[in-house]
Amino acid sequence: TAKLMGELLCQLKVLPRGQLIKRDAAKLALNSHDPEASLEMAVRAARGGVLFIDEAYQLKHEVIEALVPIIDDPDIHSDTAFILAGYTREMNEMLQYGNAGLGSRFPASHRIRFNNYSAKELRDILELMATEQNEIATDGYLNRSQIALQYYLDHRAGEYFGNGRYFRGTYLPGSI
């Protein structure tokens, strides 16, 4: 979804390029001596496109403190979009109670909440993934998968279920 957002912003001429640079929040601070350096490298790579920070509520204080002035830099924010993603409750807490400056740069009116995929949507993703692997998923296979996925969603999926990521991690090429 973030990749599509970058492509759309590029087509609308909001961004010069539509590339997406994805970083996990935990990995941005891997360099414990200088976590800001990891952030700065990610921003340089994203210039002209989108910097997508997944599980952003895990950002370390030093990284958040470095991120605010970067977002405010007129040269950077004129050609780079920042998307922070994570579970709703944790993101709201981070933006409300973490760093007041960060919360004001991502106001509630600019936030998008994505619901989990339905069993039918996951079925469609399965079919697309199989096609991308040159596999043929029969209607019977897809229908059985949808029934199993619906059962799983009804009985196991909770508030912290990132079902697109779960599904991409569960699908095994060559298993159809």
N, C-alpha and C positions, 0 to 999 in steps of 0.2 A: 504494500500500500504506500509506503514511504517512497519507493522507487517511482511509482506512478505519479505521486505528488510532485516529485522533482521533474519528471518529464512534462507534466502539465504546466508547471511554473515556467519551464523553458519554452514551451509552445506559446504561452501567453506573453513571452518576452520579459517576464519578471526576473528570471535567472538566465545568464548567458549560456550555461550548460546544464543539462539535467542529471548529471551523474550523482550517485548516492554513495556516500562514504558512511559505513556502518561501524560503530564501535560499541562494545559492551562497556557499561560504566565501570565495572570491576577492572577491566583491562586498561582503562585510561590511567589508572593509578598503579599499574604494575611497577613502574619505576618509582620506588618508594623515596628515592633521594630527590626526585624532581617530577612529581606528577603533572605539573603544569606543562612540562615539555611534551608529554604524550598528547595532551589536549592541543597544544599549539601545532604539533605535527598533523593531527587529525583535521584541524581547521584549515591548515595550508592545503591538504589534500582535497578538502571539500570546496575550496574557493570556487565560486561560480555555480555551485550546485547545492546539495543538501548534506548536512552533517546530521546523521541519525544516531542518537545515543539511546541504546536499549537498556532497560532496567535502570533508568536514570536516577531513581530514588536511592540507588546504591553509590551515587557519586560522593566522593570524599569531600570534606569541607574545603580543602585547598583547591580542588578542581572547580568547585562551585564558585569560590572566590575569584578564580582566574577566568571563569566562563563569563561572568557578568560584564566586565569591561570589554571582552572580546565581542560579545553581542552588541555592545554599545558603540563599538568602533564604526564610524560612518563608512569607511572603505570596505569593511567586512560585511556589515549588514546590508549594504547596497547590492551585494551580489551573492550572498550566501544565506540559505535558510537553515534554521536549526529546529530539529524535531526531537523532543524528549519523549520517550515512551516507557511505559511500565504499568503495573497494576494500579487501578484507579485510586484506591484508598491511600496507598503509599505515595503516589504522585501528588495527590491533594495535600497530604501532610507535609511533604518536602516543599512544595511551592507555598504553602501557607505558613509553616513554622520554621522552615530551614533558613533560607536567606531571603530577606524581604525584597532585595533587588532582583533576585531571580524570579520570584513570583510575579512581580510587576511586569517583567518582560514576557511572561506567558500568562496573560490575564484569562480568567474563566471564559470569556467570550471567544477566545481563540483556541480553546481546547476541543478536541474531538474524542469521543468515546466510541470504541469499536466493540460491538458485541461479539460473542463467540459465534463461530460458524454453526449452522444447523447441520443435521445429519445429511440432508440433501446437498448442501454446499460442500461438505467434506467428501461426499460421493463424487461430486463433479471434480474436486481437486484430485481425488484418486484416479479418475479417468484421465485427466490432463497429465498427471505424473506418469501414468503408464504409457500414454501416447508419446511423451517426451523420451521414454526409454525404449521406444519401438515395440512395446508390448500391446497386446490386444486384450482388453478387459471386457468379457462378455456381459450382456445384460444380467444374466443370472448371478454372476460374480458381483457385479455392482449392486444389485438389489440385496443380496445377502449381506454385503458390506454395509449398506445403508441401514439395514435392520440392526446389525451388530453395533454400529456407531450410535444409533438412536438409543439403544439399550445403555450403552456406555454413558452417553450424555445424560440420560435420565437418572442413572444410579451412581456414577463416579465423579462426574465433572463438578467441580466446586468453584468457588470464587477465584481461585488461583489457577484455573485450568486455562492455559494458553493453547487452545485446541489446534490452531493452525501449525504452531511449532511442534506440538505433540504428534500431529499426524505426519508432518514432514520427517520427524525423527523415527516414526514407526514403520513407514512404508519401506519395504525392501525391494529394490529393483530385482527383477528376475523371479519374484514370488508369485506372479500371476500365471 
